[in-house]
Amino acid sequence: MAIPPKPSGNMAENADADERPPILSSWKQIYAIVLILHALIILMFYLFTHAYA
Amino acid sequence: MDFIDWTVMLGTLTAIVAYGVWKTRSVTSVKSYLMGDKDLPWWTIGLSVMATQASAITFLSTPGQAYQSGMDFAQFYIGLPIAMVILCIFVLPIYYRLNIYTAYEYLEGRFDLRTRTLTAILFLIQRGLAAGITIYAPAIILSSILGWPLNNTIFFIGLIVIFYTVFGGTKAVSVTQKQQMIVILTGMFIAAMVVIFKLPPDISFNDALSIAGKSGKLDVISFDFDPSSRYNFWSGILGGTFLFLSYFGTDQSQVQRYLSGKSLSESRLGLLFNGIFKVPMQFLVLFVGILVFVFFQFQQPPIHFNDANLQRFEGTVYEDSLAQLQTQYDLLFEERRSEMQEMLMGIREENPNTIETSKEQLNVLMQREEMLRGQVDSLILHQAPEAQVEDRDYVFITFIMNYLPHGLIGLLLAVIFSAAMSSTSSELNALATTTVIDIYRRSVVKNKSDHHYLNASKGFTLLWGALALFFATTASLFENLIQAVNIIGSLFYGPILGIFAVAFAMKSIGGRAVFLAAGLGEAVVILLFILDKQEVINLEYLWLNPIGCLAVMLFAWLLQPLVGKKVVA
């Protein structure tokens, strides 16, 4: 089996450039949506907790 | 269980396995067997990742946890979406660019062969033992409730999993997991609906939530920074992110799921799918437990949820003592039910005085109930000192067996068996892949044909399956085996994470330094473990994870100037 090559330092950036997300124009926007959705879920948990406490 | 339940359960499980076998009938190469032709779309990856993490214990134990302690366990998962985003940005592109089969292959490119081999062996020991427990833990609960012999239940789960995992490899694991997750989510959603419809006619959904809330069961989130509380926002966001980075980034049973994606984009979307839906799914599972709690405020629950423990008393001198406790428990329940109705009236009339008085009264009644249940536990231990009296894991399955209509009992049992099979299949698949790719093909039998390695992969899957069955069937012979496996896992998990943390974050560290650091880090972990056992220090074994990780990072940093050559990042 071939020994895998050593990764280069800017590999993540290169891979990012290779692959565009299927929706929206960049992965940054998709990550932002995931984190915003998560923040909304946490907010809903907070409101749920206080509504029935 | 009647004929309909058997038909639904066996029909569901057979359909899933048959679909998996049919979809993977053309697997003829190692790449296809271990990487699934790298053609999986994001939704299959996402469901597969979720199914790998969700074992049968998740669906047996989590509703029971909510029943007993409320919904704060949801905070354990708060760090997960953040970990998914970090992995998508920094780790997935590296794994994809290197076109690797296992996470440990990356370590050879980054450091050297011995670091890769060491890490792979640590994973094999830890995950090999865990695979047996993944079968044993739900089997002991299901055999007790269904009245099946324990070994039959173990073999029922184990042999089906081994069959389709050996047959179709990683693709069989992923496609069956997709079906299993659909069954699991559908089953849990239907269970939630049924509990709501089973509540007394005068109790609305909003009443049910109010009762749960006033009973302190709906505290989903707490922003209080309290190191002594196990679950709060801060432990979830800090500890959880750290834990899920290590689990999803370095554990081959997860890495293999997303490496079989069609492209980097599909794998990223699969992990992000998990990041978005995992927390709501755990909320649903916990919420089912809350609804069961409300249900048992109006329908008398058993004095002890593991019926097999109560059956031990039949024809013994303790039978009368149990009957007396049961009579007291019946009276107490009636008192509690009427007090609960009082509190409900207070809630509807928005009368804080009535609510507060009823809450205080209910607390007293619940304490008396806990005392009675404790007395039953003591009786059980008198009768059978080896018995497990913790009955939290039996709450949900008791509800399923006693209160769900026929047909749905079969479906919910299919949910639990599906969960057991989905996590076990991932483990067997990852164990075989690591054995073949990181040990057998790399260091033992090199340069053989693709057909040879395909057969070796199938053989190692079978071998690990047999070992898992052996561990599962002998687990009951060893006291506290589950805890022992968890401790063994904690002895290795920290140093493994430390090696990967150095690989990703400390670019100037070379192979020799990290290999020595891993050995020293492992020694520190084992030393601390022994000191704790000798009662020289007091350290819970879960702390060994971060200590092991940080020790490897620290030692690697200190050793690099002494033993290592400068690595060009």
Chai-1 contact restraints between the chains, C-beta under 6 A:
chainA,res_idxA,chainB,res_idxB,connection_type,confidence,min_distance_angstrom,max_distance_angstrom,comment,restraint_id
A,M1,B,R441,contact,1.0,0.0,6.0,A-B,restraint_1
A,M1,B,R442,contact,1.0,0.0,6.0,A-B,restraint_2
A,P4,B,L98,contact,1.0,0.0,6.0,A-B,restraint_3
A,P4,B,I100,contact,1.0,0.0,6.0,A-B,restraint_4
A,P4,B,E105,contact,1.0,0.0,6.0,A-B,restraint_5
A,P4,B,G109,contact,1.0,0.0,6.0,A-B,restraint_6
A,P5,B,G109,contact,1.0,0.0,6.0,A-B,restraint_7
A,K6,B,G109,contact,1.0,0.0,6.0,A-B,restraint_8
A,P7,B,I94,contact,1.0,0.0,6.0,A-B,restraint_9
A,G9,B,A569,contact,1.0,0.0,6.0,A-B,restraint_10
A,M11,B,P93,contact,1.0,0.0,6.0,A-B,restraint_11
A,M11,B,I94,contact,1.0,0.0,6.0,A-B,restraint_12
A,M11,B,R97,contact,1.0,0.0,6.0,A-B,restraint_13
A,A12,B,F90,contact,1.0,0.0,6.0,A-B,restraint_14
A,A12,B,P93,contact,1.0,0.0,6.0,A-B,restraint_15
A,A15,B,P93,contact,1.0,0.0,6.0,A-B,restraint_16
A,A15,B,R97,contact,1.0,0.0,6.0,A-B,restraint_17
A,E19,B,L264,contact,1.0,0.0,6.0,A-B,restraint_18
A,E19,B,S265,contact,1.0,0.0,6.0,A-B,restraint_19
A,Y31,B,V85,contact,1.0,0.0,6.0,A-B,restraint_20
A,V34,B,P81,contact,1.0,0.0,6.0,A-B,restraint_21
A,V34,B,L272,contact,1.0,0.0,6.0,A-B,restraint_22
A,V34,B,G275,contact,1.0,0.0,6.0,A-B,restraint_23
A,V34,B,I276,contact,1.0,0.0,6.0,A-B,restraint_24
A,L37,B,I276,contact,1.0,0.0,6.0,A-B,restraint_25
A,H38,B,P81,contact,1.0,0.0,6.0,A-B,restraint_26
A,I41,B,V279,contact,1.0,0.0,6.0,A-B,restraint_27
A,F45,B,V220,contact,1.0,0.0,6.0,A-B,restraint_28
A,F45,B,I221,contact,1.0,0.0,6.0,A-B,restraint_29
A,Y46,B,I221,contact,1.0,0.0,6.0,A-B,restraint_30
A,F48,B,V220,contact,1.0,0.0,6.0,A-B,restraint_31
A,T49,B,D219,contact,1.0,0.0,6.0,A-B,restraint_32
A,T49,B,V220,contact,1.0,0.0,6.0,A-B,restraint_33
A,T49,B,I221,contact,1.0,0.0,6.0,A-B,restraint_34
A,Y52,B,L209,contact,1.0,0.0,6.0,A-B,restraint_35
A,Y52,B,G213,contact,1.0,0.0,6.0,A-B,restraint_36
A,Y52,B,L218,contact,1.0,0.0,6.0,A-B,restraint_37
